[in-house]
Amino acid sequence: MYKVLSIKYLKKIFFLFILATCYLLALSRVEGLLATAAPTAQAQTMSNKDYTIKTEDVDMTSDITTKRDYETGSAVDNLGPVASGEVNYKVKTGFENLASAHPFSVSLSSSIVDFGALSPTNPIIRTVNLNIHSLTTYGYSVLVFENEPLTTTPPENRIIIPDVTCDNGDCDAQNATEWTNSLTYGFGYRCDNVTGTDCNSSFSKANFYKHFPNIAGNDDPQSIMSGIGSDNKEVRISHKVNISGNQAQGFYNNVITYIGVPNF
């Protein structure tokens, strides 16, 4: 008779927003939706008796300062690329402004993955969709890690379902390889694009899996997806678990953390 296990594993989503020395952190366990207020950016004025620098597109506030040897102009909001200069130099200011009515955010379609009862050599796959909204001008990446392998609750006896190493024994937290053999045991994941092409390229081949980086084992968080552009992105994360006939009965769980990092 097959042994029956019940497995649930919880997901947390952390959102890390970095701009200069300003660090904002938001966490939502219920909604799975992370948002931050728009950060404040400041600029310094540079001047010299031989040049004049102006920025254009005055949308919110503007000001012009004039001295004997120079004139500077400033604008706030829609700073498109501006080029100015003379014979021997050019000055470019601003950048492409990807306007968005909403802050950058990361969300999951579900915060819990329930594998239900497992039977030996019968792999179970459960999927969750991950969405990226309002991409930043310079792109983003999403990092992922687990707090530990799937572990029995209570954890005193420390019985685990190991992280998978795939059919050839070569997949790990960084490298994906094929996992199709029903006699290969463990817990792993893969990423498939739904909208866009932002999944890590190591998942480009079907049935290629990795295991989550184990923070308790001193693994570094790894990028599961990254990209640039103005369109929202969506990927499907497939979580796969397979056990042997020797796996002890019990309730197993762990916590997976996703960190969305905008680039600046």
N, C-alpha and C positions, 0 to 999 in steps of 0.2 A: 504494500500500500504506500502511496506517495505521502511524503510529509507535506504538511500545509503550512505555509508562512503567510503572514499578512504584513505588507510593507507599505509604508507611506513615507514620502520624504518631502520636507517643507522647503519652500523657496523664500528667501528674503531678496529684496531689491534695494540696493543702495545707489544713490545718485551723487556723484562727486563732481562739483562744478568748480573749475579752477580758472582764475583770471588774476594775473600778477600776484599780489599778496593777499587776494581776497578768496577765501575758501568757503563755499556754501554746501551744506549737506542736508538732504531731505530724505525721508524714509516713509514709505507707506506699505504696511502689511496687508491692508484690506483691499484697497483699490489697485495696488500694483502700479500706481501712476505717480511719477515724480516730477515736481516742477519747482522752479526757483524764481524769485523776483529778478528782474534785469539788473546785472551788476553795474556799478558806476565806474566810468572810465574817465581819467583825467589826462590832459596833455600839457606839455610845456611849449612856450613860444621861444623860437630861436631867431636871432637877428644878427645882422651885420650891416655896416655902412654901405656895402656894395650890392645888396640884394633886397628884394621885396618878395615875401611869401604870402600867398592868399589861398584860402580854402573856399570852396563854393558849395552850392545847394543849401541855402538858408531855409530851414524848415521850422525850427522851434525858436532859437535865439541866435543872435549874431552881434558882432561888435567889430569895429575897426579902430585900431590904434595908430596914430600917425606921429612920428617924430621927424627931426630935421633930416635924418639920413635914411629912414626906412618907413614902410607902412605894412602892417599885418592885418589880415582879416581872419575871422573865425566863424564857424558855423556848427550847429549841433543837429544831429539826426542823419540825414541821408548823405553820407560822405562818399560819393563816387570817386573813382580814380581821377586825379587832376594832375596835369603836367604843365610845368612852366620853366622858364630858364632864359639863358642868353647864349652867346656864341660858344662859350667854353664850359657850360654846365647845364644840367637839367635837374629840377626838383620835382619828385612825384609824391603826392600825399593822398591819403584815403585808400579805400579798398572796395571791392564789390560788395554791395549791401544786399544780402539775401533777406528781404523783408519777411517777417513772420508775425502773425497776430498772437502766437502762443509761444511760451518758453520751451526750450529743449526739454524733452521728457522721454522716459523709457517705461514701458508697461508690459506686463505678462497677461496672457489670457486666463491663467489660473495660478494661484499661489501655492497650490498643493497638487502633487502627483501621487495618485493612489494606484499601486500595482495590484492590489487585492491579494488573493491567495495564489501562491506560486507552486508549481510542480517541477521536479527535476527534469533537466534537458528540454524544457519547454519555454523558450525565451519569450518575455513579455516586453512590448514596446508601448510607451505612452508619450504623447506629444503635447507640447505647449508652444504657443506662438508668442514671439517677442517682437514688439513694435517700437520703432524709433520715430519720434515726431519733431518737426521743426529743427532740421539740421542746422548746425552752425556753419559760418562761412568757410572755416578751415577744416571742417570734417569732425569726426568723432571716432571713438572706439568703445567697445563694451568688453570689459574684463569679467572673468568668472572664476570661482573657486568653491570648493566644498570645505566644510568644517572638519570632516572626517569621512571615512568610508561608511557605507550603510552599516549601522551598529545596533545591537539589540537594546531594548528599553525594558527595565533599567540597565544602565551601561556597566554595572559592576563586573559582570562576567566577561565583558569585552568580546563578545562573539560578533564577527563581522562577515559581510559579503564583500570579498576583495574587489578592488578596482580592476577592471578588465585589462588584459595585455594583448587581446585580440588573437586571431588564429595562429599567427607566426610568433607571438610573444614579443613583438617589437613596438606595439603602440603604447603610448604613455600620455602624459599631460600635454606634450607639445606635438607629438607625431601621431597621425592617424593611419591605421592600416585596416585591412579587411577583417570583418567579423561576421561570418556566416555559419560556422560550425556549431552545431547544437551541443557539442561536448566542450566548448569553450565557455568558462564560467566567469561571472563577475558583473560589474556595473559600469556602464559607459554611456556616451552620448554622441550625437552628430548634429550638424547644422545644415538645413536646406533652405535655399532662397525661395521666398514667396513673392516679394516685391523688391526689385533691385538685385544686386549681385554682391552683397556685402559679407556673406559668410566667409570665414577663413578658408583660404584656397586648399588647405589640406583635406577638406571634405568634398572636393570636386568629383571624386569617384564614388559611385554608389556603394553602400554597405561599408564605408570607411568610418571607423569610430575612434574616439579617444576616451580617456577617463578624465574626470574633473581634477584639477590641481588640488592636492590635499594640503591645506594650510597647517594642519597638525603635523604633517610629515615634512614641513619646511619647503613645500613647493611654492613657486611664485605664481600669482594669478596670471592667466593667459587670455589673450584676445580671442573672443569667439566670433566677432564681426567688427568691421570698420568700414568707413566710407566717407564720401563727400558729396555735396549736391543739395538741392532744395527740396527734393521729393521725400515724402515719408517712406520708411523702409520697414519691411516685415520679413522675419525668418521663422522657420519651424524647427524647434529643438526636439529631437527624438531621444528619449531616455530608455535605455535597454538594460534589462537585468535577466540573468540566467543562473540557475543554481544546480549543484550536483546533488546526488542522492545522499551525500553525507552532511549536507547543510543542516544545522540544528534548527529546530522549530523555535519560533519567537516572533516578536514584533520589531522590525528594523526601521530605522529612520536616519536621516541626516539633513543638513541645511545647505542649500546652494545659494551663493550670493552673486548677484550681477552688479557691476559698477559701470555706469555710463559716464564717459569722460569726453566732454567737448574739447576740441583743439583750438588753441589761440596762437 
